[in-house]
Amino acid sequence: MPMYKIKHLPEDFIVKEIINIKTEDKGTYSYFILKKRNYNTVEAIEKIADRLNIQAKFIGFAGNKDKKAITEQLISIRTNKKITSLKLDDIDLEYIGKGNEPVSLGSNEGNQFIITIRNLTSMEINKVKKISKNRLLIPNYF
């Protein structure tokens, strides 16, 4: 019997935050979608802070995302610098607007996952196909 493989490659585990934030033309915080690959959230934040020459404490996020994954999440940056985008190795920031509230733990409404499971048998794949016709919602207890 083959052993299942989860998160064999970063592309096997895709996480996108479900967010609901109102942006404005001006505000104390700039909001970005942080897209990263092979970084946990803290490592990515530290790299961004280093590149922007600011302290990491001025960057807010709603929750840690996995390292061995491709993830998208909302972050806020408190800075006077005008930043419209930033590209680093396996890290991209996409500007979405400004506001007066920092992103903080629990600011997101949830996460959407696309998980690839490797080494399934044909019978197991057919079972998953039948189940996956319906959207599967699982509470996050972590």
Disulfide bonds with the S-S distance in Angstrom:
none
